Amino acid sequence: MLKKLVANRGFSLVLLSAALLVAIPGVSSAQMATSEGDTLVLTWEKTWNLALEKNETLQISRNNALIAQQRVNEAYSSAMPSVSLNGYFNHYFEVPQTIFTLPAAMTGTGSPLRIKTAFVSENNSGADISLTQPLWLAGKIGLGLNAAKTYREMSGYQVEVSREDLKVQVVQIFYGCMIADQGLVVSKEALQQVKNLYQQVQDMYSAGVASEYDLIRAKVAVSNQKPAVFQMEAQRDLTYKALKNVLGLDVNQPIRLEGQLEAEAVGPEYDFRTASAMAMNNRVELRQLELQERLYEIQYKASARSWLWPNFLAQASWETSAQAQDMKIGKYEYLSGWSGTLVLQIPIFDGLASHWQAQQAKVNMRNAKLQKAQLTRGIELQVFEALRSYDQASQELEAAEEGLGQAEKAYSISETRYRQGVGTQLETLDSQLQLRLSKTNLLQAKYNLLVAKANFDRASGKGFKQIDREKP
C-alpha cells in the first residue's frame, strides 16, 4: 500500500510540476494546427511554432527590440534642426503709456515739458518662425547615438534569451501532457488487471478453491486502484489546461496531441570542459553585460561633458507684426524681418549634478564587471548541473527499460502460478504493483531525459548559435 501511494504521488508531482512551470504566452493560430472537427491536433513542431508566433513574453521582447530601433531613430533626430511656428494676438483693455520730458531749451517756454504718450496700439498681432540647428553639443549627439545602437543590440539578444527560455517551458508542458496521457493508460490498465484478478478469484471462490479472505482482498485491490485513475484523470485535465494556457487557447478547446514520448538512453555528447567553452561562446547573456558596461561608459562620458564643455547652435527666425486701434484684422499692415544668430553655451555650474551622475556611472561600470564575473561562474554551474542531470536521466531511462522487462516477466509468472493454484494472491497483487511502478518509472524517466536535454542545450547555449539575430 505504501509503495502504491508513493508511486501515485510521485507521478502526480511530475505532472503538476510541468503544469506550474508554464508561462502565459499568446493566442494560437488555426493555420498552425490540424483540426478534427472541433478538436485541435498538435504535434511537437506545430506546438512550438504556435509558441514562437504568439507567445506573449516573446512578443514583448520583440516589441522592446522595436522600441530600441525607434530610440536609434530618435538619437538621429537630435542632430536635426528643430522648427517652431508661433502666433499671437494681444488686446489692451487699457493701453500702457509712458512719460518723457522735453528740455526747456526745446520748449521755448523756459521750463521743461512733460508729455504722456503710448508707444503701442490697442491691438497687436504677429507671428514668427524659428529654426534651431545644433552644430556641436560637446559630442553628446554621437554618444547618444552609440548608446541607442548599443541598447538595440541588447534588446536583440533579449529576444534570443526569451526564445530559448520559452523552448524549455514548452518541452516541459508538451511532454508533461504526453506523460499524463500515457500515465492515465497505465492506471486504467492496472485497474483492469485487478478487476480481472477479482473476477478470477470470484470464480475460484464459487468453485470452492479460494477463500472468502482472498475474495475480499481482491475486491479491496479494485477499490484501491480506482482513486489512482481518478487522480490521473484530474492531473491530465490540469496539464492539458496548462498547455492551452501556454498557447493562448480557450481552456474548453478540445485538443489532441500527436506523437510519442520517445527518448533514447544516450547521454550528452560533450564533456564539462567542452560544454563550458561552448556556453562561454554562445550564451548571449554575457554579451548583454558587456553591452551594459558600454552603456555605463557612454553615460559617464555624457555626464562629464555636461560641465564646462561648450555647445554651439545656429538659429534663424522670421518675424512679422502689426498694430492697430480697431479690430479689422484683415486690413492690418504687417511688417516683417529676418534674423540669424550663432549661440555659444558653456555650462558653468549645475549644482554638481553632472559630476555625481558621472560618479554613479563609474560605479555602475564596476558593478557590470562584477556581474559578468558572477554570471560566468553561474553559467559554469548551470552547465555542470545540466550535464549531470542529463547523464543521470539517461542512466535512469536505461534502468527503467530493463526494470519494465523484468516486471512484465514477473507478472506473467505470478499470474500463471496463481491460475494453476501454486501461487498466492498476494504474490499476484505485488507483481501487478511492481509492473505499474515500472511502467510509471519508465514514463517519468523518458520525460526527465527530454527535459534534461532541453536544459542542457539551454545551459550550454547550443540553441543560440542556430538562431539568426532578430532585427526589428
Secondary structure as UniProt FT lines:
FT   HELIX           2..20
FT   HELIX           30..32
FT   STRAND          34..36
FT   TURN            37..38
FT   STRAND          39..42
FT   HELIX           44..54
FT   HELIX           56..77
FT   TURN            78..79
FT   STRAND          82..91
FT   STRAND          98..102
FT   HELIX           104..107
FT   STRAND          113..117
FT   STRAND          123..137
FT   TURN            138..139
FT   HELIX           140..206
FT   TURN            207..208
FT   HELIX           212..247
FT   TURN            251..252
FT   STRAND          255..257
FT   HELIX           272..282
FT   HELIX           284..304
FT   TURN            305..306
FT   STRAND          311..324
FT   HELIX           329..331
FT   STRAND          335..345
FT   TURN            351..352
FT   HELIX           353..419
FT   TURN            420..421
FT   HELIX           425..460
FT   TURN            461..463
FT   HELIX           464..466
//
